[in-house]
Amino acid sequence: MAEEVISGSGSSGREGEIDIRVGLTSRDSLDSRWVFPGEDDSEIEENGDGDDDLPHRAAVDSEDEDNQEHHLIRTEPRVDSFDVEALEVHGAHRSDYEDLGIARRIIHAFQTLGVVFGDVGTSPLYTFSVMFSKAPIKGDEDVIGALSLVLYTLLLVPLVKYVLIVLWANDDGEGGTFALYSLICRHANVSLLPNQLPSDTRISNFILKLPSPELERSLKIKERLEASLTLKKLLLMLVLAGTSMVIADGVVTPAMSVMSAVGGLKVGVAAIEQDEVVMISVTFLLILFSVQKFGTSQVGLAVGPALFIWFCSLAGIGIYNLIKYDASVLRAFNPVHIYLYFKRNSVNAWYALGGCLLCATGSEAMFADLCYFSVRSIQLTFVFLVLPCLLLGYLGQAAYLTGNLNGAEKHPFFLSIPSGIFWPVLLIANIAALIASRAMTTATFSCIKQSSNLGCFPRLKIIHTSKRLMGQIYIPVINWFLLVGCLVLVCSMSSINEIGNAYGIAELGVMMMTTILVTIVMLLIWRLNIIIVLSFVVFFLGLELTFFSSVLWSVTDGSWVILVFAVIMFVIMYIWNYGSKLKYETEVERKLPMDLMREIGCNLGTIRVPGIGLLYNELAKGVPAIFGHFITALPAIHSMVIFVCIKYVPVPVVPQNERFFFRRVCPKSYHLFRCIARYGYKDVRKENHQAFEQLLIESLEKLIRREAQQRQLESDGDEDADSEEDTSFSRVLIDPNGSVYSLGVPLLAEFRGSSNSISEASISEELNPNSPASPSISDAEHSLERELSFIRQAKESGVVYLLGHGDIRARKDSWFIKKLVINYFYAFLRKNCRRGIANLSVPHSHLIQVGMTYMV
C-alpha cells in the first residue's frame, strides 16, 4: 500500500549516494568465480529493459547430493556492462601514495606525526599519575613493577597488535571497524546493509588457492556466516558497537589530553587552582575545534614539526633522568617484575591496570586514521621514532620516581623536567596535547564517513580538505558535536582520574571489537594456520578483557557517562540502518515490472507532451514505483523521461565527457533512459542547470550514435556468425575515450527480443514493409537522424526536474516498538539529514517533487 504526494514546487529529495571503489569492483566482476558444484547462484534478472542484463552464470548440479564432494569449479565471468561503464574513470589511481616523491614523503612523515601519533605520544603526561592514584607507591620495586607493566603494554598492544597485524587488515587503505566489516562483506555475503546495486551482493573477491585445510576451513566459515541470519546480525551489532565507542573516544580524548597538559601549570605556579585549570582547558578546546576546518593536510603539516620536537623532548628528558638518577630501572624489561608487582599489591595492582592501559591510548587511532596515510609510513614512523621516544620517556619518569618518592607520583612527568627547560617543555606539552586531541577527532570523521556511505549513519555534509588525498575530510556537524561533548565532560569531571577511567572504557571497547573482526579476517580472508589465529584471539582478547574488568569496576565514579553516550550513538546507527534497509528493500520489491511497462505501451497509458523529465531516484536499476504513481496521477508525462541516479566515485574530479552514462530502459518508441551521473568528491554539485542539461543531452546523443554504429557492426557480422549466435555472443563497449570492452553478451539483445511484439511507430513509417529484415545503411542513418531530432525538440520544449522522494511508515497492525522506531525515531533522523535538493541549483519553476509513502 502506498500513498502518493505530488507538489508543484519541489522542496526536498534524498540524494542517492553510493559507495564505489574505482577499479576494484569492475576488476572483480570481470574475474571468474570459484564455487562448489551445485551452488545455487544462477539468479537471472529481467533483461527485457536492457537494465539488468546480467549474463548467465554456470551452475553445476551434483550427481549425488548425499555424497557430494566439495571441489572448486570455475564459473563463467559475471559482468554488467552498466557497472563497468559507471565504475571506470580514466586516470584514477587505487592508491594516492604510489606517485609521491621524496620531498612529499618527508612532508607526509611530519603530517603523520601531527595527525596519527598525537594521542599515543602524549600518554606519558598522565599514565603514571592515574596508575599511582589507584596503587600508591610503597617502594622502588613498585615503580619497577609499574614500569614493566607499561613497557610490555606498549610493546604488545600498539606495536605487535596494531602496527604489525591490524594495519594490514585495511580495506584498500581504509581503516576502522566499518572498513573491517566492508572487507568481510566483500568476501562473504553477510551484509545487512542497504545495497545500492543488486550486483553488489554477487561481487566476490574470494581468491583461489591450492586445496589445503586452511582453504577448506575458510569456505566452511563463509558458508556458515552466509547461512545464519543470527551471525549476520551479531556481526553488524559488533561493528556498530565498535563505531559508537570510536565516537565516544573522540569525545574523551581531547578532554583527557588537554586537562593533563594544562594541569602542569599547578607544578610551575603553586597558586593555580583546579577551577582555573578547567577554564584554561575549555579555552584551548574551543581553539582546537575552531581550527579543525582548515583540514588534515594544513593542520598536520603545521603541527607536525611541533610534535617532532615533543618526541625529541621526551627522549632527551628520559635520557637525562636515567643518567642523573637511576639507570637500574632498565631491569623493568624483565617481565618477572610484573608478577612480583601483582604479588605485592594484589587488588590495587589490578585497579592500576586501568591506568596502565592509558599508555596505549591512540592505538585505534593509528588504524582508524589509515585513510589519511599509507600503512608503510605509519609503521616506519612508529617503529623508528615514536616507540623509542615513548620508552625513553617512561624510563626517565621511573628513574626520577625512584629517587623522589614523596609526592612525586601526582605529576611525575612535569616534576621530572629539569628546572631550566620547564616552561618551554610545558608549552610544547600543551601544543602536543592539542595535536593529540585531533587524532581521535579525525578518526571519528573517517568512521562517520564510512558508516554513512554504508547506510548506518544519517547523511551529513562532508568537506574534503585535500585535492590530492581523498581520505582527508572534515564534517562540521560532528566537529561541533564533539566540542559540546568535550566541554560537558571537562566541566562535569574535574579530576583526570575520572576522565582517565572513562577513557579506558571507550578505548577498550574499540580494541575488543577490532580483535574479533580481525580474527574473522584471519580465518576467512588471510586463511592463516588455526594455531596462529587461536594464539592471536586468545592472547589479545584475554589481555583486553583483563584490562576491561579493571576499568569497569570503577565505572560508578562518573565514567558511566561515556557508556551512556556510546549507547545513544549505537541506537542512532542501528535505527538508521534498520530504516534505510527496510526502505531500500521496499523500493526494490515494488519497482515496476517490465512486463507491465510493455503492456501499457509506448504511450505509457497517458499523453506524452513535449519536453524532458529528469526523475531523480535512489534505484540504480529498474523502474521505480514512484514513476508508476506519477503516470497514474497526472494526465500527461514528458515525451522523454530519464531516470537519474547520482553516484559518488572516489576520485577528485570526474571529467565532463565521462560525467554521464546512459542505457535504454525500454524500446526506442518509449523514449525512456537510465542515467548514472557520476561526481568526484571535489566536484561542485551546485552547477548551472543549463550547463548540466546541455552536457546531459550531448552525452545522450553520443549514446545514440554509438548504439547505431554498434548495431551496424553486429548486422554486418550476422551472416558469418548466425550458426554460432545461440552459443557465443560478441559484445563490444566503446567508452567516450575510445577504450573497447568485450563482454560476451549481445549489446542490443533487448531490442531483438522485443522488436516482434512492439512496433516502433516513430521508425516504422519510414521503412518499407516489404524490405528485408536488416535495414539498409540509408534507413539506419535516417532512423538515427530522426531520433536525434526528437531529442533536440524535446530539449527545446524544456527540462523539468522530478525529485523522487520515498518514505516509509509502519502499518497499523505493526508492533508498538516498530511504530515507535519507524514513525518517530527514523522519521526524525531522515527529516534532519542532508537531502539532495541542497545540491541542485535549479529554479523552483523547473522542480516537481514526486513523493510516495510505503506502508511496511
N, C-alpha and C positions, 0 to 999 in steps of 0.2 A: 504494500500500500504506500502510495506516495502523494504528497501534497505539492502543488506547483505554486511558485511565486514569481511573478514577472513584473518588473518595474521598468519604466521607460528610461530613466537616467540612472545608470548603474552606480552603486556605491561601494561595493566590495566584491572581492573574488579571491579565493585562495590560490596562492601561487604554487604551481606544480614544481617541486624541487626534487631532483633525482640524483642520488649519489652514484657517480660513474668514475671508474678508474681507466684513464685513457691507455690504450694499448693492451691492458691486461685482459679485459673481458673479450675484446674482439679476437685476441690471440687464442684464448682458451676455448671459445666457441668454435673455432676452426679445427681444433685438435680432436682426434678420435678419442672416445672414451673406452675404458676397460671395465666390463661389468661381468656379473655372474650369469651363466646361462639361465634363461627363464626369468630374468629380472623384468618386471613389468614397468617398462619405461618407454612405451611406444605411443604415448598420447599424441594425437594429431588434432590440431585446432582447425577450425573452419578456415579454408583458404579461398573461399569464393570472393572475399573482399580484397584479396591481394594484400592483406594487412597482417595476417598471422600465418603466412605460408611457410611454416617450418617443415623441413624435409622429413621424410620418413626415417625412423631410426630402426636399425635391425634389432630384433629380439629373438633369441634362440630358445625354444622350449626344451625343457629337459625330457628325455625319453623315459626316465624313471624317477618320478618325483620323490619316491620313498628312499631311494638310494642315490640321491643326487650328489655328484662330486663337484666341489667348488673349484672351477677353473676360470681364469680370466679370459675373455674373448674381446676382440676389437669390434666396435660398432662403427656404423657409418658416421662421418662428421655431421654435427648438427649445427646449423647456422641459419640465422635470419638475416637476410640482406639488409633489412632496415636497421638492425642492430649494428651491422658492420659500418654502414654509412653514417649512422648517428654517433658512433663512438670514435671514428677515425678523424683526428685532427692533425694535419700535416705539420711537422716541425715540433710536435710535443715530445717532451722527454719524460721518461718514467722517474728519473732522479734529477733533482735540481742541483746536485752537488758534484756530478761527474765532470763538469767542464770548468770547475773552479781552478784558478791558477794559484801559485804560491802565495802571492800577496793576499788574495781572497781567503785562503785557508788560514793565514795568520789572523786576519780580521775575524774569521769565524771562531778561532780559538778564544779570542777575547769576548766575543758575544756569548760563547758557550759558558764561560765563567760567570758572566753577568746575568744570564737567564737560567741556567740549569743548576749550577752548584752553589748558588747563594744560600739556599736553605741548609744544606748539609754543612756548608762552610762556616755558618755562624753557630752551630751546635755547641762549640766549646764555651760559649757565653753562659750557658745555663745548665749543661748536663750534670756536672759535679754538684752544683748548687741544689738541684732537685733531688739528686741521689742522697746527699748527706743530710738533707732535711728529713728524709724518711728513715735513714740509718746513720745516726750520728757517729762520728769518728771516735774510736777508743784507743787507737794507737797506729803506728806506722803500717802495721800489717793490714789494717782495714783500708788504708789508702792504696796499698799494693793490690789488694783483692778487688777493690772497686775499679782501679785502673785496668786490671786484667780483664774484667767484665767488658769494659768499654772497648778495649783493643780488639777483642775477639768478636764483639758485636759489629764493629766497623769492618773487620775482615770478612765476616760471614755474610752479613746482610747486604750492604751496598756493593762490596766487591764481588764476592762469589755469586750471590743470587742474582743481583740486578745487572752488574756490568758484564759478567761473563756468561750469564744464561738468559735472563729475561729480555735483555735488549735485542736478542736475536729472534724473539718471538713477535716481531713487529709485522704489521700489515702494510707492506710496501711503504715503509717509512713512517707509518702512523703508530703511535704507542698509546697505552692506556687500556682500561678494561674493555671498552667498546671495540677497540682495534682487535683485541684478542677474540672477542665474540664474532666480529666480522670475519676474521681469519678462519675460525672454526666453521662458521656457516658456509663458507665457500668450499669447504672440503666435505661437508655432510649437510644434508637437507634437514637442518634442525631449527631454522629461523622461524621465530614467531613475530617477525617484524612485517609491517605492511609493504609487500614488494610492489615496486612500480612497474615491473615488466613481467609477464608470465615466464619469459625465458630466464629470468633471474634465478628461479628455483631449479633450473635444469643445468646451469653452468657449473662445471666441476673442475677443480684443479687437482684432482686425485692423480698423483704421479705414479706411473708404473715402475715397480721394482721387481727384481727376481724373487721367485717364491721363497718365503722364509717365515719362521714363526712370528716375527715382528709384523710382517705384512698381513698374515692371517689374523693376528690379534687386532690389527688396525681395522681391517674390514669388518670383523665381528663387532667392534666398538661402534663403528659407523652405522651398521645395521641396527644395533641396539638403541642408539640415540635417535635414529630416524623413526623407529617403530614405537617409541614410548613418548606419549604426549606429556606425561608427568616429568620425565627427564628434561624435555624441551622447556617446560615452564620453570623448572628448578634452575636450569642453566640461565635463562633470561633473568630470573629474580636475583641470582648471584651477581650478574652483570650490573643490574640496576642498583643493587645494594653497594657494590664497589664504587660505582659512579657517584652515588649520593655521598659516600664517605670522602671521595676526592673533593667534591664541592664543599663539604664541611671542613676538610683540611685547608681549603682555600680561604676559609674564614679565620681559623685559629692560627695559621702560620704567621700572618702579619702581626697579629696581636702578641704572640709569644716573642717573636724576633725583636720587635720594636721595644716592647716593655723591658726585655732583658738588657738591651743595649743602653736604653735611657737610664736604667737602674744603676749603671756605672757612675752616674753623677753623685750618688749617695756616698761613694768611696772618695771622690775628689772634693766634694763640698759637703761637709757634715750637716749643714743647715737645711739641706734639701729633704723635704718630706715626701711620703708616698703619693699624696694627692697632687703634688706638683709634678711628680714623675708621670702620673696618669694624664695630666693636662698636656704636657710636652709630647707624650706618646700620641694623643689624639691629634695634635697639630701635625706631627710627622705623617700619620696615616692619611690625613686629608691631602697633604702634598703628594704623597706616594700615588694615591689613586687618581689624582688630577693629572699627573704626567703619563699615566698609563696609555692614554690615547695616542701618544706620539709613536707607539709601535715598538715591537721587539728589536728590530734592527737598530733604530736610532738610540733607544734607551740602552740596549745591550752593549752597543759599541761605546756609548758614553760612560757607562759604569763598569765595563769590563776591566779597564786598567786599574780602577779603584779596588776591585775585588782581587786583582792580581797582587796589589800592594798588601791587601789584607792577609792573603795566604802567606806571603813572604813574611809579614809581621808575626803571624802565628808560629812559623818555623823559627824565626830569629829569637823570639821571646822564649820558645821552648828550649832551644839550644843554650841560651843564656842561663836559664834556671837549672838545666841539667848540670852545667859546669859549676855554677855557683853553689848549689845546694846539695843534691844527692843524685849521682848518676846510677846508683844501685837500683833505681826504680825500673831499670831495663829488665830486671828479672821478672817483671809482670808478664812478659811474653810466655812464661811457663804457666800453662793452664792449671797446674796444681793449686795455684793461689786462689782460683775461683772456688774450688772445693773447700779450701780452708776458710775462705770468707763466709761461705754459707754455713760451715760448721760452727763458726764463732757467733754469727749473728742470727742464724735461723730465720725467724719470721721477718725481722727487719731487713734482712738481705733480700728476701722475696719481695717486700714492699719496694726496695730500691730498684728492682728490675724495671719498673715503670719509668724511673728517671734515666736509667741506663739506655733504654730504647731511644731516648731523645738524641743520642749521638748519631743515629741512623735516619733521623727525620730528613726528608728530602730525597730519599732513595726512590720513592714512587714518582717524584717529580722528574727524575732522570729519564724514566720510561714514558711518562705522560707528555713530556716536552720533546719527545723524539722527533715530532713532526717539524720542529724548528731547525734541527741539526741532524747530521749523519751519525750512524752508530759508531763508526770508527773515531770520529772526532771526540765524542763523549767518552769512549773507552780510554783513548790515549791521554786526554786531559785529566781524567780521574786517576789513572794509574801513576802517571809520572809527575803530577803536580798536586792535585787535591789531596789524595790519600797520604803521601809523605808529610805534607804540611799539617794535616789533622793529627797524625800520630805524634809528631814532634810537639804540637800544641798541648795534647793531653799529657804526654810525658813530662813536659815542663811544669804544668799545673801540679801534677802529682809530686814532682821533686820539690816544689815550693811548699806544698802542704806538709811534707814530712819534716820540714824544719820550722813550720809555723802552724801548729795545730790549734791555737787559741783563737777562735772566731773567724779563722780564715775560710772555713767551709761555706760561709754565706755568700761571698763574692770572690771565689778563688781566682778567677781569670783576671779581674781588674786589680786585685791585690798583688798578683804575681808580676805585673808590669813594672819595669824599672821606673823610678820616680822621674827621671829626666825626660822620658818619652811618653808619660802617662796621657797628657792631653792630646797629642797627635794620634795616639793609638785609640783613645776614646772617640775621637772624631771619625777615624776610619771604621771603627766598630759600628758606629751608628749608621754610616753610609752603607756598610756591608749588610746591616740588618734591614735597611730599606730595600736593598737589592734582593736579599733573601725572601722578602715578602712577595716579590714579583714572581719567584719561581713557581709557587703553587697557584698564583693568580693566572699566569699564562697556561699552566697545566689545566686549570679549570676551564679556561676558554676553549682549549683543544677538546676536552671531554664533552663540553656543551655542544660544540660544533658537530662532533661525531654522533652524539645521541640525537641531535636534531635531524641530521641527514638520514639517520636510520629510523626515524619516526618515533622516537622515545622522548622527545622534549619539544615544547611549543617553539615554532619558528621565530627566531629573533633576528634583528639587524646585525649582520656580521661585516666588519670593516677589515679588508685586507691591507696590511700596512707595508707590504713589500711587493714590488713588481716582479722580482726575480724568484722569491721563495714563497710558494703559495700557502705554506703552513703558518705563516706569521700573521695572526689575526688579533682583532680587538672587538669585544662585544660590550657596547656601552651599558645596556641594562644590567648585565651580570656584574660589570665593574662597580656600579653604584650599589648594587645589591650586596656585594661582598663588603664594600665600605661600611654600610649600615650595620651588617653583622659584626664586623670587627669592632666598631665603636661600642656596640652593645656589650660585647664580650669584655672589652677593656674596662668599661665603666662598672660592670657588674662583678667582675673578678679582679680585684686589685692585686692579688698575690700571683706571682709567676708559678708557684707550686700548683695552684688550682688549674691555671691555664695549661701547665705542662701535662697534667693528668688528662685533660680534655684533648690535648694534642696527641697523646699516646693512643687514645681510643680511636680517633679518626685515622691516624696513620696505620695502626694495626688492622683496622677493618679493611682498608685498601690492600694491605700486604697479603692478608689471608685469601681474599678473592683472587688476587693475581696468582698466588701459588696454585690454587685449584685449577684456574683456567690454563696456566702454563703446563700443568700436569696433563690436561686433556690434549693440549697441543703436542706434547711429547709422545703420547700414545697414538694419536690419530694422524698427525702430520709428519712429525720427525721420525716416528717409529723406532724409538730407541729400545735398547735392551730393557726388559722388565725390571732387572735388578737396579739399573741406573735410575729408572723412573721412581721405583719404590724408595730408593735412598733419598731422592730429592724431596718427595712429598712427605715422607715420614720425618725427615730431619727438620726441614724448614717449617712445615705446618706445625710440628710439635713444638719447635722453638717459639713460633709466633703465638701459639695458644698459651704457652707458659707466660710470655710477656703480657698477653691479653688478660689472663687471670689476675695478674698483679694490678693493672690499671683499673680493671672492672671492680676490684674490691674497694677502691676509693671513689667510686662514681657518685656517692652521696655528698661529696664536698662541693658540689656545684657543677662538676663537669658533665652531669647528666644533660645539661642544656645542649651540648653538641650532639648527643644522641637523638634528642627530640628534633633538632634541626635536620639531621640526616634522615630521620623517618619521614619528615614532611617532604623533603626532596624526593625520597623514594616513592611516596604516594603520588606526587605530581607526575613523575615519569611513568609510573605504572598506569595511571588513569589515562594519560595521553596516548600511550602505546595501545591500550585496550580500545579506546575510542577510535583512534586512527585506523587500526587494523580492521575493526568492525565496519567502519565507513568505507574503506577501500574494498573490502571483500563484498560488501553490499553493492557497490557501484559496478564491480566486475560481474557479479551474478546477474544484475539487471540491465546490462548493456544490451542494445537491440541486436537480435539475431539477423544475420544477413539474409536468411530466407524471407523474413518479414519485409526487409527493405526491397527485395526483388518483387514481392507480391504487391507492395504499394506502387511500384513502378517508378519511372524516371521523374514523374511529376511529384512523387512523394505524397500523393493524396491531397495536394493543395496547389495554390497558384504560385508560380515562380516569377518573381519580379526582378527587374534588372538590378544588379549590384552584387557585392561580395560580402558575405558574412563570415567573420573570424570567430569561431566558437572556441573559447579557452576552456580547457578541462584538464583533469589530472590523469586521465587514462591515456597511456601511450599507444594502446591498441584497442580496436573495436569501436563501435559507435555508442557513445554514452547515452544513458537513458534520458538525460536532460534534453537531448535533441528530439527524442520522441515526444516529450511533453511540449516542446517548442512548436513542432509542426502540427500538433493537435490543438493547441491553444490559440494560435494565430492563423488567420485565413490565408496568409501568403508568406513565403520564405524567399530568400535571395536566390538568384539564378545560379550562383556558385557559392558553396559552403566549404570552408576549410577548417578542419579540427586542428587546433594549435595546442601543442604540449610543450612546455618550457623544460629544457634540460640544462643543468649546470655541469660543465666539464672542467676538470682540474688543470686548466692552463690559464695564463694571464688574459690573453685576448684571442678570440676566435675571429679569423679573417672574414670579412663581409661576404666573400664569394663562397664561404663554407658555413654561413650562418644557418641556412635552412636546408632541410631535406624533405622531399615530398614523396608521396605514394598515393595512387588512386585507391579510394575505398570501394567504389562501385564501377561498373562500366562507364564509358565516356559520356553517355547521354544523361547520367545522373549529375555530373559536374560536382562530385564530392571528392575531397582530397584530405589526406592526412599530412600534417606538417610538424616536424620536430624543429623547434627554434632553440639553437644552442648558444649559450653565453659563457664566456670565461669569467673568472672571479674578479677581474679588473675592468670588465666591460661595463659601460654605463647604460643601464636599462632605461633611463629617462630620455630616450632618444626622440627626435621629432617624428610624429606619427606619419607624416607624409613621406619622409625618407624611408621609414620602416616599410610602409606599404609598397613603395617603388621597388625596394630591394626584394621584397617577398614576391612580387609579380615577376620580376626578372628571373628569379630562381625557379619559379613555376614554369616559365616559358622555356628555360633550359631543360627542365624535365620533359616537357612535351617534345621538344626537338630530339633529345637523346632517345626518348622512347620510340619515336618514328624511325630513327636510324637503326636501333636495335631490332625493331620489328622487320625492317627491310633485310638486315643481315640474317635473321632467322628464316625469313621466307626464301632467301637465296640458297640457304643450305638445306631446305626441306627435301629437295629432290635427291640429295645424296644421303640423307640421314633418316628417311621415312621408315626404313626397316628397323632402325635402332631406336626410334623415338620412345617406345614404350619402356625401354630398359635403361637408356642412357641419355641424359639431358645435358645441354650445354648452356650455361647461364653466364652472362657477362655483365659486370657492373663497371661503368666508366664514371669516375668521380670528376668534379669540376676541374681538378688539376691534371687529369689525363691518366691517373692510375687505373689499372684494369684488374677486376676481381672475377674469377671463375668460380661459381658457387654450386654448380651441379644440379640446377633446377631451371626449367624454362622460365625466362623472365616474364613473359606475358601469358602464363598459363591461365590466369584468371579471365583474360579476355577470350581465350579459346574455349574455356569451359562454359562461358555464359553467352557467347555470340549466337547460339542456336535458339536460345529461349527468350532473349531480349533483343528487340530491334533498336538500333541506334538511329533515331529519327533524323538527327542533325546531319548524318552522313549518308544514310541510305538514299536520300533524294538525289544525290549526285552520282550514284552508281547504277550501272545498267543491270537489271535483274538477270539478264542472260549472260552476264560476264562470268569468267572463271572464278573459282573460289579465292584465288590470290589476286588482289587488285593490282593494277598496273602502277608503274612508278608515278605517272602523272596523277592518277587518282589518289595515291598516298600523299603526294605533295599538296594536292588540293584539299584533302582532308586535314592536313596539318595547318594550312593557312586558315581554314575555316575555324578551327579550334583556337588558334592564336588570336584571330579577330574577335571571337566570342569573349575571350579573356580580357582583351583590351576594352571592349564595350562595357563589360561588367565593371571594370576598374573605373571607367569614366562615369558610370552611374553612381559610384560612391561605395565606400567601405564602412561597415558597421562592426563594432567590436561587441561580441556576445560573451559575457563572462559567466561561465558555468560555475554555480555555487551550490554544492550539495551539503546537506546537513542531516543529522540523524537524531531520532527521538525514540525513546523506549516505548514499546507497546503498552497498552493499558493493563494487560494481563501479566506484565513482567514483574519480577521480584522487586521489592521495595529498594534493595541495595542497588540493583541495576538502574532503576529510575533515578535514584539519587546521583549515581555516578555519571550517567549519560546526560540526563536532563539538566543537571545543575553544575557539577564539577567540570565535566568535559566541555559543556557549553560555555562556561565561564572562561576556560583556558582558550578555547577556539575563538571566542569573541575578542580576546585581548592579544592574540598572536599576530604576527606580521602577515598581511594579506597582499595579494597580487596587485590590487588597484594602486598601491603606493608606487609601483614601478611602471605604470602606464601613463605616458604623457599624451593623453587623448582628450579632446574636447568632450564635455558631457553630452553634447548633442549626438555624438557618434557612439555612445555606450548604451547597451541594454544588458541588464543583469538577468540571467535566467537561473532561478533557484529552485531547488526541489528538496523536500524533506522526506527521508526514508524512515519508515517505522520498523525498528529492528527488535 
